[in-house]
């Protein structure tokens, strides 16, 4: 597998051969965020298995990546670990392979697998398409695709300001909340600065911090949730930001208002606190972050339309913060990066909130059903306030994920930590539970 990595990096990513050794770190091997994306795409195409770029972010060396890919593909149709008659029986024709790539590639398409394509429960996507009113807004906006989008995102910022009862100058909009977090880290970076966050948490934090030149400080979770006292204790004069994913990705646990107030009170005002509420709509207290804004000038709330609102493919997110900070962040965002289609869809989604939030309740009910079933099977599953559940399987994580993949269900392993499983349709969830029953503790 390492030889395949080496070939791809030299031939397709144009990395110098002397940079490509098994013990090379991702950075030493030239794997920045763009190169990681290109590598994941090339691996998916070469191996016929969906490998998301985020799966590679947390791996430190090329040897780690090679080991991950070997485990990820073990036993799957056409994988290096499959030999003999089974592999021959499942051999794809060139037409099948080409169709698989057109449909998204990899283990999502196996024409000979009973029940059709695999269930995608690794990406925390909303399983429902946007409501009719949102689709109509998308269609109308697409008819004017010959025009440039509004660079100020004026209508969307105004709609968000009304939604949260804020002034528009406290709202920044970008192509997904991750681009705004990158802009925020860029404008606050300085020599010797540090950023702190819990771990495991959203693995994009480390990538963004590295790109901005921050030193990162990880604080282990306690009972799968944020250890806010320990997180506050690591904040010193060099700490410029604390990134707090709440509900936390990948564990789904959430800190309540009392705990957050105590944490905010313990953090000096010279340190910015980013409350990343990408999954906030699924939480028991969905308005928590916005409610705290007026009392804490160093607090920033990050949210997205990708999850509960089901617009992951259009890339639109936003920050809520003090006007001065919003102005600095917005100047760092690439102009015209949020299309008019995305802006129109987001505005329409806010107008359709009642319908969308009923879907959130349906997803939460399915999530709780899946958790109850997993508990009955003997799994340890913490309560979740997101659209996924977490199985802290430790060293069994990759083995369990591979078994699910063989059963046609794609889940997200975190090596040596656990497995995150998105709540999908009832059919997809049932397929996962069937796989879990065959691989119970």
MISE-310360 format. One record per residue (C-alpha): residue number from 1; residue in three letters; x, y, z. Coordinates in Angstrom, 1 decimal, padded with zeros to 4 digits. Each point is the difference from the previous one (the first is absolute). Layout:
<rs>
NUM|ALA|X|Y|Z
...
</rs>
This chain:
<rs>
1|UNK|000.0|000.0|000.0
2|UNK|002.9|002.3|000.7
3|UNK|001.3|-000.5|-003.5
4|UNK|-003.4|001.1|-001.4
5|UNK|000.1|003.1|002.2
6|UNK|003.5|000.7|-001.2
7|UNK|-001.0|-000.4|-003.7
8|UNK|-003.0|002.3|000.4
9|UNK|001.9|002.7|001.8
10|UNK|002.9|000.1|-002.5
11|UNK|-002.0|-000.5|-003.2
12|UNK|-003.3|001.8|000.8
13|UNK|000.8|002.5|002.8
14|UNK|003.5|000.7|-001.4
15|UNK|001.7|-000.4|003.4
16|UNK|003.8|-000.4|-000.1
17|UNK|001.1|-003.6|000.5
18|UNK|002.3|000.8|002.9
19|UNK|-003.0|001.4|002.0
20|UNK|-001.9|-003.3|-000.3
21|UNK|001.2|-002.4|002.8
22|UNK|-002.3|-002.0|002.3
23|UNK|001.0|001.9|003.1
24|UNK|-000.4|003.4|-001.6
25|UNK|-002.7|002.2|001.6
26|UNK|-002.9|001.2|-002.1
27|UNK|001.5|003.5|000.1
28|UNK|003.5|-001.3|-001.0
29|UNK|-001.5|-001.9|-002.8
30|UNK|-001.7|003.1|-001.4
31|UNK|-003.5|-001.1|001.0
32|UNK|-001.7|003.3|000.8
33|UNK|-003.9|000.1|-000.1
34|UNK|-000.2|000.3|-003.8
35|UNK|002.5|-002.8|-000.6
36|UNK|-001.8|-002.2|002.6
37|UNK|-003.2|000.5|-001.9
38|UNK|001.7|-000.9|-003.3
39|UNK|001.6|-003.1|001.6
40|UNK|-003.4|-001.2|001.4
41|UNK|-001.6|000.4|-003.5
42|UNK|002.9|-001.9|-001.7
43|UNK|-000.2|-002.8|002.6
44|UNK|-003.8|-000.3|-000.4
45|UNK|000.4|-000.2|-003.8
46|UNK|002.8|-002.5|000.1
47|UNK|-001.4|-002.3|002.7
48|UNK|-003.8|000.3|-000.7
49|UNK|-000.6|000.8|003.6
50|UNK|-001.3|003.4|001.3
51|UNK|002.8|001.6|002.0
52|UNK|-001.0|003.5|001.2
53|UNK|002.8|002.6|000.4
54|UNK|-001.1|000.5|003.6
55|UNK|000.9|-003.6|000.7
56|UNK|003.6|000.8|-000.7
57|UNK|000.3|003.3|001.9
58|UNK|000.6|-001.7|003.4
59|UNK|002.7|-002.3|-001.2
60|UNK|003.6|001.2|000.7
61|UNK|002.3|-001.9|-002.4
62|UNK|-000.2|-001.7|-003.3
63|UNK|000.4|-003.4|001.8
64|UNK|-003.2|000.9|002.0
65|UNK|-001.8|000.8|-003.2
66|UNK|001.1|-003.2|-001.7
67|UNK|-001.1|-002.0|003.1
68|UNK|-003.4|001.7|000.1
69|UNK|-000.6|-000.6|-003.7
70|UNK|000.9|-003.7|000.3
71|UNK|-002.4|-000.4|002.9
72|UNK|-002.7|002.1|-001.8
73|UNK|000.2|-002.2|-003.1
74|UNK|000.5|-003.4|001.7
75|UNK|-002.5|-002.5|-001.3
76|UNK|-001.9|002.4|-002.2
77|UNK|-000.8|-000.8|-003.6
78|UNK|003.1|000.5|-002.1
79|UNK|002.2|000.9|003.0
80|UNK|003.6|-001.0|000.4
81|UNK|-001.0|-002.3|002.8
82|UNK|-002.4|-002.0|-002.1
83|UNK|001.3|-002.8|-002.2
84|UNK|-001.0|-003.1|-001.8
85|UNK|-003.4|-001.0|-001.2
86|UNK|-001.8|002.6|002.1
87|UNK|001.9|002.8|-001.6
88|UNK|-000.6|-001.5|-003.4
89|UNK|-003.7|-000.4|000.6
90|UNK|-000.3|003.7|000.9
91|UNK|002.3|001.3|-002.7
92|UNK|-001.6|003.1|-001.6
93|UNK|-000.1|000.7|-003.7
94|UNK|001.5|003.2|-001.2
95|UNK|-003.6|001.3|-000.6
96|UNK|-000.8|-000.7|003.7
97|UNK|003.1|001.7|001.2
98|UNK|-000.7|003.1|-002.1
99|UNK|-003.6|000.1|001.2
100|UNK|001.2|-000.3|003.6
101|UNK|002.2|003.1|-000.4
102|UNK|-002.8|002.0|-001.6
103|UNK|-002.3|-000.9|002.9
104|UNK|002.5|001.1|002.6
105|UNK|002.4|-002.9|-000.1
106|UNK|001.1|-002.8|002.3
107|UNK|-002.0|-002.2|002.3
108|UNK|-003.2|001.9|-000.7
109|UNK|-000.6|-001.9|-003.2
110|UNK|000.0|-003.8|-000.3
111|UNK|-002.5|-001.2|-002.6
112|UNK|000.3|-003.6|001.1
113|UNK|-000.6|000.8|003.7
114|UNK|-003.5|-001.0|001.2
115|UNK|-002.0|003.0|001.1
116|UNK|001.8|002.4|-002.3
117|UNK|002.5|002.7|000.9
118|UNK|001.7|000.3|003.4
119|UNK|-001.5|002.2|002.7
120|UNK|002.0|003.2|000.6
121|UNK|000.1|000.6|003.7
122|UNK|003.5|001.5|000.3
123|UNK|-000.4|003.6|-001.0
124|UNK|-002.7|001.4|002.4
125|UNK|-002.1|001.1|-003.0
126|UNK|-003.7|000.7|000.3
127|UNK|-001.8|-003.0|-001.6
128|UNK|-002.9|002.2|-001.3
129|UNK|000.1|002.3|-003.0
130|UNK|-000.9|003.6|000.5
131|UNK|-003.8|001.0|000.2
132|UNK|-001.8|001.0|-003.1
133|UNK|000.1|003.7|000.9
134|UNK|003.8|-000.2|000.2
135|UNK|000.3|-002.0|-003.2
136|UNK|-002.2|002.7|-001.7
137|UNK|002.4|002.7|001.3
138|UNK|003.0|-001.9|-001.3
139|UNK|-001.6|-000.4|-003.5
140|UNK|-000.8|003.7|-000.2
141|UNK|003.5|001.1|001.1
142|UNK|001.6|-002.5|-002.5
143|UNK|-001.9|001.7|-002.8
144|UNK|002.3|003.0|000.5
145|UNK|003.2|-001.9|000.3
146|UNK|001.4|002.3|-002.7
147|UNK|000.2|002.7|002.7
148|UNK|002.6|000.4|002.7
149|UNK|-001.3|-000.6|003.6
150|UNK|-000.5|002.7|002.5
151|UNK|003.5|000.3|001.5
152|UNK|-001.4|001.4|003.3
153|UNK|-002.6|-002.8|000.4
154|UNK|-002.3|002.9|001.0
155|UNK|-003.4|-001.8|-000.1
156|UNK|001.4|-003.0|001.9
157|UNK|001.7|002.0|002.6
158|UNK|-003.1|002.0|000.5
159|UNK|-002.1|-003.1|000.3
160|UNK|002.4|-001.5|002.6
161|UNK|000.1|003.2|001.9
162|UNK|-003.8|-000.1|000.3
163|UNK|000.1|-003.6|000.9
164|UNK|002.3|000.6|003.0
165|UNK|-001.3|003.5|000.8
166|UNK|003.5|001.5|-000.7
167|UNK|001.3|002.8|-002.2
168|UNK|001.3|-001.1|-003.5
169|UNK|003.5|001.2|000.9
170|UNK|000.2|-002.9|002.5
171|UNK|-000.4|-002.6|-002.7
172|UNK|002.7|-001.4|-002.4
173|UNK|-000.9|-002.4|-002.8
174|UNK|002.4|-002.3|-001.9
175|UNK|000.2|-003.2|-002.0
176|UNK|-000.6|-002.3|002.9
177|UNK|000.9|000.9|003.6
178|UNK|003.4|-001.6|-000.4
179|UNK|001.1|002.8|-002.4
180|UNK|-001.0|002.5|002.6
181|UNK|001.9|-001.8|002.7
182|UNK|003.0|000.0|-002.3
183|UNK|-000.4|003.8|-000.5
184|UNK|-000.4|000.5|003.8
185|UNK|003.2|-002.0|000.7
186|UNK|001.8|002.0|-002.6
187|UNK|-000.9|003.4|001.4
188|UNK|000.9|-001.0|003.6
189|UNK|003.3|-001.9|-000.7
190|UNK|003.3|001.4|001.3
191|UNK|003.4|-001.5|000.8
192|UNK|-000.2|-002.4|002.9
193|UNK|-003.8|000.0|000.2
194|UNK|-001.9|-003.1|001.1
195|UNK|-003.5|-001.4|-000.6
196|UNK|-001.6|-002.5|002.4
197|UNK|-002.8|-002.5|-000.6
198|UNK|-001.3|-003.3|001.3
199|UNK|001.0|-003.3|-001.5
200|UNK|-001.4|-001.9|-001.8
201|UNK|-001.9|002.8|-001.6
202|UNK|-000.5|001.3|-003.5
203|UNK|003.3|-001.0|-001.7
204|UNK|-000.1|003.1|-002.3
205|UNK|001.1|002.1|003.0
206|UNK|003.6|-001.3|-000.1
207|UNK|000.2|000.5|-003.8
208|UNK|-001.2|003.6|000.2
209|UNK|002.3|000.8|003.0
210|UNK|003.0|-001.4|-001.8
211|UNK|-000.7|002.0|-003.1
212|UNK|-000.2|003.2|002.1
213|UNK|003.2|-000.8|001.9
214|UNK|-001.6|-000.6|003.4
215|UNK|001.4|-002.4|002.7
216|UNK|-002.8|-002.4|000.9
217|UNK|-000.9|-001.2|003.5
218|UNK|-002.3|-003.0|000.2
219|UNK|-001.9|-000.8|003.2
220|UNK|-001.4|-003.5|000.3
221|UNK|-003.7|-000.5|000.4
222|UNK|-001.5|-001.1|003.3
223|UNK|-002.7|-002.7|-000.3
224|UNK|-000.2|000.8|-003.7
225|UNK|-000.9|003.6|000.8
226|UNK|002.0|003.3|000.3
227|UNK|002.1|000.3|003.1
228|UNK|-000.6|003.8|000.3
229|UNK|002.0|000.4|003.2
230|UNK|003.0|-001.6|-001.6
231|UNK|-000.5|002.0|-003.2
232|UNK|-000.1|003.3|002.0
233|UNK|003.1|-001.0|001.9
234|UNK|002.2|-000.3|-003.1
235|UNK|-000.9|003.6|-001.2
236|UNK|003.0|002.3|000.6
237|UNK|001.3|003.3|-001.3
238|UNK|000.8|-001.7|-003.4
239|UNK|-003.4|-001.5|-000.6
240|UNK|-001.9|002.1|-002.5
241|UNK|-002.9|-002.4|-000.6
242|UNK|-001.9|-002.9|001.5
243|UNK|-002.0|-002.0|-002.5
244|UNK|-003.0|-001.7|001.6
245|UNK|-002.1|-002.3|-002.1
246|UNK|-003.4|-000.2|001.7
247|UNK|-001.6|-002.5|-000.5
248|UNK|003.4|-001.6|-000.5
249|UNK|000.9|-001.7|-003.2
250|UNK|000.6|-003.1|000.1
251|UNK|-001.5|-000.8|003.4
252|UNK|-003.3|001.9|-000.2
253|UNK|000.2|001.1|003.6
254|UNK|-000.8|003.6|001.0
255|UNK|000.8|002.3|002.8
256|UNK|-002.9|001.9|001.6
257|UNK|-000.4|003.6|000.8
258|UNK|001.1|-000.1|003.6
259|UNK|003.3|-001.8|-000.9
260|UNK|000.6|002.4|-002.9
261|UNK|-000.6|003.1|002.2
262|UNK|002.6|-001.3|002.5
263|UNK|002.4|-000.7|-002.8
264|UNK|-000.4|003.4|-001.6
265|UNK|000.4|001.7|003.3
266|UNK|003.3|-001.9|000.5
267|UNK|001.5|001.0|-003.4
268|UNK|001.7|003.4|-000.2
269|UNK|-001.6|002.5|-002.4
270|UNK|003.2|000.1|-002.0
271|UNK|-000.8|-003.6|-001.2
272|UNK|-002.7|-000.5|-002.6
273|UNK|-002.4|-002.9|000.5
274|UNK|-001.6|-001.5|-003.1
275|UNK|-003.2|-001.9|000.7
276|UNK|-000.3|-002.2|-003.1
277|UNK|-003.7|-000.9|-000.2
278|UNK|000.1|-001.8|-003.3
279|UNK|-002.5|-002.5|001.6
280|UNK|-001.7|002.5|002.2
281|UNK|-003.5|-000.5|-001.4
282|UNK|000.0|-003.6|001.2
283|UNK|001.0|001.0|003.6
284|UNK|-002.4|000.3|002.9
285|UNK|000.8|003.7|000.2
286|UNK|000.4|001.1|-003.6
287|UNK|000.1|003.7|000.7
288|UNK|002.7|-000.2|002.7
289|UNK|002.9|001.7|-001.8
290|UNK|-001.9|002.9|-001.4
291|UNK|-001.6|000.6|003.4
292|UNK|003.5|000.4|001.6
293|UNK|001.4|002.4|-002.6
294|UNK|-001.1|003.2|001.5
295|UNK|001.6|-000.7|003.4
296|UNK|003.4|-001.3|-001.3
297|UNK|001.8|002.3|-002.5
298|UNK|002.7|-002.6|-000.5
299|UNK|-002.6|-002.7|-001.0
300|UNK|-000.4|-001.0|-003.7
301|UNK|-002.7|-002.3|-001.2
302|UNK|000.5|-002.0|-003.2
303|UNK|-002.9|-001.7|-001.7
304|UNK|-000.8|-001.6|-003.4
305|UNK|-002.8|-000.8|-002.4
306|UNK|001.7|-003.3|-000.9
307|UNK|-001.5|-002.3|002.7
308|UNK|-003.5|000.7|001.3
309|UNK|-000.9|002.1|-003.0
310|UNK|001.3|-002.6|-002.5
311|UNK|002.0|002.4|-002.2
312|UNK|003.4|-001.8|000.3
313|UNK|000.5|000.1|-003.8
314|UNK|-000.5|003.8|-000.2
315|UNK|002.6|000.9|002.6
316|UNK|-001.3|002.9|002.2
317|UNK|000.7|000.7|003.6
318|UNK|000.2|003.0|002.3
319|UNK|001.6|001.6|003.1
320|UNK|-001.7|002.1|002.7
321|UNK|002.3|002.3|002.0
322|UNK|000.9|003.6|000.9
323|UNK|-000.1|002.4|-003.0
324|UNK|003.7|000.8|000.1
325|UNK|001.0|-003.7|-000.2
326|UNK|-002.6|-000.7|-002.7
327|UNK|001.4|002.8|-002.1
328|UNK|003.6|-001.4|000.3
329|UNK|-001.2|-003.6|-000.9
330|UNK|-002.2|001.1|-002.9
331|UNK|003.0|001.8|-001.6
332|UNK|001.9|-003.3|000.0
333|UNK|-002.8|-001.9|-001.8
334|UNK|000.5|-000.6|-003.7
335|UNK|-002.4|002.4|-001.8
336|UNK|-002.9|-001.6|-001.9
337|UNK|000.7|-003.3|001.7
338|UNK|-003.7|-000.6|000.9
339|UNK|-002.1|-000.4|-003.1
340|UNK|-003.4|001.6|-000.5
341|UNK|-001.5|-003.5|-000.1
342|UNK|001.5|-000.7|003.5
343|UNK|-001.1|003.4|001.3
344|UNK|-003.6|-000.4|-001.3
345|UNK|-000.2|-003.6|001.4
346|UNK|001.1|001.2|003.4
347|UNK|-002.5|002.8|000.1
348|UNK|-002.8|-002.3|-001.0
349|UNK|001.2|-002.6|002.5
350|UNK|-000.4|002.6|002.8
351|UNK|-003.5|000.7|-001.2
352|UNK|-000.8|-003.8|000.0
353|UNK|001.5|-000.5|003.5
354|UNK|-003.2|-001.5|001.4
355|UNK|-000.1|-002.8|-002.6
356|UNK|003.8|-000.6|000.3
357|UNK|-000.1|-000.2|003.7
358|UNK|-002.7|-002.6|-000.1
359|UNK|002.5|-002.1|-002.0
360|UNK|002.6|000.7|002.7
361|UNK|-002.4|-001.5|002.5
362|UNK|-000.5|-003.0|-002.2
363|UNK|003.8|-000.5|-000.3
364|UNK|000.4|000.4|003.8
365|UNK|-002.6|-002.7|000.5
366|UNK|001.8|-002.3|-002.4
367|UNK|003.3|000.8|001.7
368|UNK|-001.4|-001.0|003.4
369|UNK|-001.6|-003.2|-001.4
370|UNK|003.4|-001.0|-001.4
371|UNK|001.7|000.8|003.3
372|UNK|-002.5|-002.0|002.0
373|UNK|000.5|-003.0|-002.4
374|UNK|003.8|000.2|000.3
375|UNK|-000.2|000.2|003.8
376|UNK|-002.2|-003.2|000.0
377|UNK|002.7|-001.7|-002.1
378|UNK|002.6|000.9|002.7
379|UNK|001.7|003.0|-001.6
380|UNK|001.1|003.0|002.0
381|UNK|-001.7|003.0|-001.7
382|UNK|000.0|003.4|001.7
383|UNK|-003.2|002.1|-000.3
384|UNK|000.2|002.1|-003.2
385|UNK|-001.3|003.5|-000.8
386|UNK|001.1|-000.1|-003.6
387|UNK|-001.1|-002.0|-003.1
388|UNK|002.3|-002.9|000.7
389|UNK|001.0|-002.4|002.8
390|UNK|003.5|-000.9|001.3
391|UNK|001.3|-003.4|000.8
392|UNK|003.2|000.2|002.1
393|UNK|001.4|-003.2|-001.2
394|UNK|003.7|000.8|000.5
395|UNK|002.3|-002.4|-001.9
396|UNK|-003.0|-001.7|-001.6
397|UNK|-001.1|003.1|-001.8
398|UNK|001.5|-000.8|-003.4
399|UNK|-000.9|-003.7|000.1
400|UNK|-003.7|000.9|000.8
401|UNK|-000.1|002.6|-002.8
402|UNK|001.4|-002.5|-002.5
403|UNK|-002.6|-002.5|001.1
404|UNK|-002.8|002.6|-000.6
405|UNK|001.5|000.8|-003.4
406|UNK|-000.1|-003.6|-001.0
407|UNK|-003.7|000.0|000.9
408|UNK|-000.6|003.0|-002.2
409|UNK|000.0|002.7|002.7
410|UNK|002.7|002.7|-000.1
411|UNK|000.8|001.4|003.5
412|UNK|002.8|002.3|001.2
413|UNK|002.8|-001.7|002.0
414|UNK|002.3|002.0|002.3
415|UNK|003.1|-002.3|000.4
416|UNK|000.5|-001.0|003.6
417|UNK|-003.0|002.1|001.2
418|UNK|-003.3|-001.0|-001.4
419|UNK|-002.5|000.0|-002.8
420|UNK|-002.5|002.8|-001.0
421|UNK|-003.2|-001.0|-001.6
422|UNK|-002.3|002.5|-001.7
423|UNK|-003.7|-000.3|000.5
424|UNK|-001.5|-000.6|-003.5
425|UNK|-003.2|-001.4|-001.3
426|UNK|-001.8|-002.8|002.0
427|UNK|001.2|-002.4|-002.7
428|UNK|003.6|001.0|000.3
429|UNK|-000.1|000.0|003.8
430|UNK|-001.5|-003.5|000.0
431|UNK|002.8|-001.2|-002.3
432|UNK|002.5|001.4|002.4
433|UNK|-001.7|-001.6|003.0
434|UNK|000.1|-003.4|-001.8
435|UNK|003.7|000.4|-000.6
436|UNK|000.5|001.1|003.6
437|UNK|-001.9|-003.1|001.3
438|UNK|002.4|-002.2|-001.9
439|UNK|003.0|001.8|001.5
440|UNK|-001.2|000.7|003.6
441|UNK|002.5|000.4|002.9
</rs>
